[in-house]
Amino acid sequence: MPYYGVVARDDVPEQLATRVAQLLDTLHTNTDGRAMLARMPLSRFELADDQRYRIIEDFLHKFSQTVYPLDGVKK
């Protein structure tokens, strides 16, 4: 499950958001990038997609069905 998330607002141009994601995804590949990551402290960023967050969606659905109904949770 993703630990931290970095997202772009919907008014950020897709090309810019993609470029920032590429840069973050490769920070661990050079000395300066590793130094920046060490200050956070992170070893690297990982790109995520909908599949990566499926575990959270499944948990929220199960929680909403068995513990307490949550608005906006659909399956």
N, C-alpha and C positions, 0 to 999 in steps of 0.2 A: 504494500500500500504506500502511495506517495506520502512523504513526511512533510515537506514544505511544497507549496505551489507558487509558481510565478505565472500570472495571467496578464493579458493585455485588455484594456478597455475596448469596447466595440467601435470607438471612434479613432483608434490608432490604425494607420494604414497597414494592411495585411503584410505587405512587403517589409515594412519596418519591424513588425512583430516577428516575422520569420527570421529576419537577419539577427535580431537580438537573441532569439532562441538558439540559432546556430552558434553564435558567439559564446553564450553560456554553456552550451553542450560541449564545447571544445576547450574551455578554460583549463581543464586538467592536463592538457597536452603540451603546455609550455611552462617555463619557469615562472614568469610573471603571473600567469593565471593560477598556478598552484599556490603561489604566495597569497594571492587575493582570497582563494578558497580557504586557506589555512586560517585566515583571520575570522572566518565566519562561525565556527569551523565546519567546513564541508570538504569531502574528498572530490566531489564532482556534482554536476547537474545531470539529470536524465530527462530526455523528452518523454512526454506522456501523451497518450491518446485515450479515447473513450474506454477502450478495453482495460486500461490500467486502473481506471476508477470504478470498474464494474463491481468490485468487492464492496465498495462504499454504497453504491446504489442497491445492491442485494441486501446489505445489512439494514439500510433504512427501510426498505420494503418490508423485511421480516419484522423489524421493530414496530413499524406502523400497523402491521397486521396482528401482532401478538401482545404488544405492551401498551402502546399509546398511539392513536391515530395522528399522523403528521400531515399537514396540508401540503399539497403539491407532490406527494410521493405516489407514483404510479408504477405499475409493472405490467 
